[in-house]
Structures are given as C-alpha cells and as structure tokens.
Amino acid sequence: MSSLRVTGVEFRRIQEAKAFGKVAVLLGGRSSEREVSLMSGNAVLAGLKRRGIDAHGFDPAELPLSALLTESFDRTWIALHGPGGEDGTVQGALEWLGMPYTGSGVLGSAIGMDKLRTKQLALANGLATPPFLVLSGADDCRRAAEQLGLPLAIKPATQGSSVGMSKVERIEDLATAWRSASALDPVVIAEPWIAGQELTVGVLQGEALPAIRIETPRTFYDYQAKYFADDTRYHIPCGLEAGAERALQRAALAAFRAAGAQGWGRIDFMMGEDGVPLLLEINTVPGMTDHSLVPMAARAVGVDFDELVWRVLETSFARETA
C-alpha cells in the first residue's frame, strides 16, 4: 500500500482488492435522480466486481443505513445522486456510523449541491460565475428580466442533472418556470442564458482530468441529453489551446477546494465569446453511466472504468476512523 498527498489530503494507493474489505455501493435512494443513481450504482458495482472487490448493492430506500453495520460492511461507494445522497445528508449519517465513504465530506457535499452558495463562494474566491438573482415570486421574475435580460436560465438551487431547469425567452413564461423550479426547492436562481461553449472538468484524487466540450442539438444539456440521448457530442480534446485548458483546470480545482470538496467530482462551466470560463456548478457525485463525463475524461488519460471506480474507492481511506 502506498499513498499520495494532494493539497493536504492523503490518498492511499491500494494494490489488493481484499484491502477494501466488504464494500456497499449506495444506489437508488429517494431523490428525483433515483433512476440515474441506479444506473450509475449498478455500473460501479459491476466494475468493482470485475476487479475482484467484495462489493454489494445497497439501496437506502429499501434498507436502513444501520444495516451497513449489521451486515458487516467495511466501507461505502456513494453513487446516490441529488438530495439525500449528494447534499451531505448521507455523508453525515455515515460519519455518525463510523463508516468510511467515497468522495466529499458533509460540508463539501452540502455546498456543492447548493448552487447559490457555490456561486457566492466562487465570487468570494475571485472566480467568475454568471450574474444571478434569487427569485421569490412574480415580482422577482420581472426584476430578473429587467436586470439580467432575456433569455434566462431558471433553476432550483439544490437539484442535479438539470432537473427543474428551464430556458425562458418570453417574460410571460417566467412565472411558470419559477413555479416549476420552486416545486423542487424554495430557492430559485435566475441567470442570463450564456451562449457559448459548455465545458466540464473532472477531478480525481485532487488532480484535474482533461476538459470536455459538450454539444447538444437540444435547447440545453438537459436530463435527457445527459443520460439517454445519442445525439450529444463530446469533444476530447476540448478544442481550447493548451494554456486556456490549463487555466480552466486551475479554475476547476480552485472552485473544488473553495467548496471544501474532496476526492473526486466534476465542475461545469460556460465560456462566452470573451473566453472567460463562468462557473455553473460543482458535482460531488457525478454520473457513472455509459453517457457520463468523468469516465470519458478518465479514459482520455488511460484510466478505464474499472480502474476509475477502484481509484474513487481509494478515496474512502481518507475518512477511516482511528
């Protein structure tokens, strides 16, 4: 067993599958992203098993977390997406149980899930993000149109996979978009619609993976485009010149650190005509389906899917109790 220290966090390199012990892959859950979590979790589970790891699926919607102890699990691979799995909730429960887990802790998970706090922290750390307003009702919708212009992106603050997000091009449609988003979260954000390149940077054990540029014929890179559509195009290399890509990777790592995120994740940006990357959000439990971005970026540097899920599982050792 060897170790690698990155920005104060020690990541152990594990050579033998038995060193992980019995592993629970947390999948499913009760969020609006349950379907995708099942897809991600089952892909992770298969990858771990192919590497000889004693891994088992564990759905918190069907079993209490206390069963992790009664079933003698040694650690968990968190593949839960959305509220209840990616927002610090399950991380806090696992801390209470003394159960090591992958990825970010309670604070980093909670901040990464909250787009509003992510943007506020980004600005405080000198990182660019689209201008925004928080919407509380019809009056705020009109103010957003006046101050930010149309079209607007309307999104709930604490959902992933573009759930509840709308592109609004007419002022009369703003209230409907706000109601749709506020049904999922009382905090709703309005941003100007950025026309430009959509880029994402994966992080694995404290290091940035190659950036990916995303193109979709849809209005935006929505839930369907992320997980099911076959007409989405992914560009690796992303098309930026080397210096610009390195700057984007540095911005991704800075945003990741500012949020207190750890281990692995993905940071999404939009880049307009001025070439300035604008932070959109931080994903602390990115998708791991056959359409997902972190596996694509990892493959570009010679890390196949099974090696990727192994390395993510290695991050659980940073949370072992003495």
FENCOR-V610921 format. One record per run of one state. SS is the DSSP state (H for helix, E for strand, L for the rest). FROM is the first residue (numbers start at 1). LEN is the number of residues. Records with the same first field share a line. If there is no record, write none. Layout:
# FENCOR-V610921
SS->FROM-LEN, FROM-LEN
This chain:
# FENCOR-V610921
L->1-1, 7-2, 14-3, 21-1, 27-7, 51-3, 59-8, 71-4, 79-10, 98-2, 102-4, 114-1, 125-4, 130-2, 136-2, 149-3, 157-9, 169-2, 183-5, 193-4, 205-2, 209-3, 216-7, 228-5, 236-6, 259-5, 272-5, 284-9, 301-4, 320-3
E->2-5, 9-5, 22-5, 54-5, 75-4, 100-2, 129-1, 132-4, 152-5, 166-3, 188-5, 197-8, 207-2, 212-4, 233-3, 264-8, 277-7
H->17-4, 34-17, 67-4, 89-9, 106-8, 115-10, 138-11, 171-12, 223-5, 242-17, 293-8, 305-15
